[in-house]
Amino acid sequence: MNHNNTLNKVRTKAPITPIEQYVIDAVTKLRRAHRLSQRDIAKIINASASFIGNVENIYNGSKYNLKHINSLADYFQMSPKAFLPDKAL
């Protein structure tokens, strides 16, 4: 395999479903609105800052799980539903 093929594979968008991307976008928007760093979000959900970076990187398949969403909802005093769309995607 040559170097160009390796780069193309690395730069391919990770397979994230629309619902997973919706949650990622909701958390990122909330993080930025509250001027929080990735490290701040990591502390809230008991994860590493690099995990948050991976979640926000479209080339990485990392994603939030229900435990993460619940922790964020608790921290921001909101319903976990706030991280989900009104209708199925």
KEVOVO-966356 format. One line per 10 residues: number of its first residue (from 1); for each residue x, z, y of N, C-alpha, C. Coordinates in steps of 0.001 Angstrom, whole numbers, padded with zeros to 6 digits. Layout:
BEGIN
NUM	X Z Y X Z Y X Z Y  ...
This chain:
BEGIN
1	000864 000000 -001177 000000 000000 000000 000902 000000 001228  000600 -000887 002177 001435 -000920 003370 000934 000053 004435  001727 000217 005467 001444 001197 006522 000110 000909 007220  -000220 -000346 007476 -001473 -000690 008166 -002699 -000287 007346  -002658 -000486 006042 -003776 -000076 005193 -003962 001434 005225  -002864 002171 005244 -002933 003632 005311 -003582 004064 006619  -003181 003456 007729 -003772 003797 009029 -005261 003489 009059  -005655 002366 008487 -007073 002008 008474 -007893 003014 007684  -007373 003504 006593 -008090 004493 005800 -008196 005816 006549  -007137 006207 007238 -007140 007461 007977 -008138 007398 009130
11	-008286 006243 009744 -009135 006114 010925 -010582 005774 010605  -010924 005691 009359 -012297 005422 008973 -013132 006664 009204  -014268 006481 009845 -015149 007612 010132 -015567 008287 008831  -015497 009609 008834 -015864 010382 007647 -017363 010271 007393  -017775 010324 006127 -019207 010213 005809 -019971 011489 006174  -020630 011444 007307 -021460 012555 007774 -022877 012008 007892  -023840 012739 007385 -025226 012286 007468 -025758 012489 008885  -026829 011803 009247 -027395 011985 010591 -027768 013436 010907  -028293 014170 009946 -028659 015566 010198 -027414 016419 010426  -026354 016160 009679 -025108 016896 009875 -024521 016606 011254
21	-024577 015334 011669 -024053 014964 012981 -024890 015590 014088  -026189 015676 013882 -027077 016297 014861 -026661 017757 015084  -026412 018484 014005 -026005 019883 014101 -024653 019992 014803  -023715 019157 014421 -022393 019162 015055 -022537 018920 016549  -023336 017941 016929 -023539 017627 018348 -024210 018785 019086  -025175 019437 018444 -025872 020569 019066 -024908 021723 019324  -024054 022018 018357 -023090 023111 018521 -022062 022749 019594  -021574 021522 019566 -020588 021082 020555 -021167 021146 021968  -022397 020692 022115 -023060 020728 023427 -023211 022174 023906  -023621 023053 023038 -023781 024468 023375 -022428 025091 023721
31	-021412 024756 022949 -020064 025276 023195 -019584 024883 024586  -019767 023618 024919 -019312 023130 026224 -020155 023707 027363  -021454 023835 027165 -022338 024384 028197 -021962 025827 028539  -021485 026555 027545 -021099 027953 027756 -019602 028090 028020  -018943 026955 028172 -017496 026912 028451 -016691 027723 027435  -017054 027535 026178 -016348 028212 025090 -015341 027257 024465  -014271 027801 023973 -013266 026999 023280 -013638 026873 021801  -012952 025993 021129 -013128 025889 019681 -012747 027206 019023  -011750 027879 019558 -011325 029179 019033 -012449 030213 019180  -013172 030170 020301 -014299 031088 020509 -015380 030875 019447
41	-015719 029616 019198 -016734 029309 018180 -016234 029758 016808  -014958 029541 016559 -014370 029958 015279 -014538 031457 015059  -014317 032237 016092 -014473 033694 015977 -015929 034060 015676  -016852 033371 016323 -018279 033653 016129 -018694 033413 014683  -018185 032346 014084 -018602 032007 012721 -017600 032455 011663  -016570 033190 012087 -015557 033705 011165 -014846 032558 010424  -014333 031631 011215 -013605 030486 010673 -012341 030288 011514  -011535 029338 011135 -010324 029045 011901 -010633 028055 013021  -009830 028095 014070 -009995 027143 015166 -009779 025713 014660  -008892 025543 013702 -008657 024196 013168 -009901 023673 012437
51	-010684 024574 011834 -011933 024146 011194 -012872 023547 012234  -012996 024193 013387 -013882 023689 014432 -013374 022337 014922  -012077 022211 015080 -011494 020925 015459 -011811 019858 014438  -011741 020204 013168 -012066 019256 012106 -013537 018862 012143  -014417 019829 012397 -015847 019538 012463 -016134 018568 013605  -015500 018772 014738 -015749 017929 015915 -015015 016589 015857  -014147 016404 014883 -013400 015160 014719 -014203 014210 013827  -014597 013059 014360 -015439 012130 013592 -014720 011540 012382  -013405 011680 012325 -012645 011153 011200 -012452 012184 010095  -013089 013333 010237 -012967 014404 009253 -014362 014737 008738
61	-014497 015044 007494 -015808 015308 006901 -016266 016759 006964  -015526 017615 007662 -015927 019018 007758 -017235 019140 008529  -018036 020141 008149 -019322 020329 008821 -019733 021788 008766  -020684 022135 009630 -021222 023494 009646 -022182 023676 008484  -022275 024916 007989 -023249 025219 006949 -024309 026168 007523  -025265 026557 006721 -026356 027406 007196 -025858 028775 007663  -024854 029309 007019 -024280 030589 007446 -023707 030464 008857  -023008 029356 009124 -022462 029117 010454 -023579 029034 011488  -024610 028260 011167 -025734 028092 012096 -026395 029437 012373  -026570 030231 011345 -027179 031543 011511 -026324 032448 012410
71	-025026 032425 012219 -024124 033226 013045 -024178 032793 014505  -024209 031486 014729 -024296 030968 016097 -025633 031336 016735  -026704 031194 015986 -028028 031551 016500 -028076 033028 016871  -027492 033874 016052 -027449 035306 016335 -026647 035572 017603  -025486 034964 017724 -024622 035168 018886 -025326 034747 020178  -025969 033585 020143 -026616 033055 021351 -028055 033548 021511  -028491 034408 020603 -029843 034973 020630 -030905 033870 020699  -030811 032977 019732 -031755 031876 019631 -032107 031654 018168  -033101 030860 017934 -033502 030554 016570 -032535 029549 015939  -032277 029661 014647 -031494 028624 013974 -032138 027237 014119
81	-033466 027227 014337 -034164 025944 014529 -033615 025167 015729  -033026 025867 016692 -032495 025214 017895 -031372 024230 017575  -030788 024364 016391 -029685 023480 015991 -030155 022287 015178  -031457 022206 014962 -032034 021152 014121 -033002 020296 014928  -033179 019040 014539 -034149 018178 015228 -035582 018592 014911  -036502 018168 015753 -037925 018473 015539 -038494 017765 014321  -037935 016605 013999 -038408 015824 012839 -037222 015416 011979  -037502 015119 010747 -036461 014678 009827 -035787 013402 010354  -034515 013282 010079 -033773 012092 010503 -033586 011134 009345
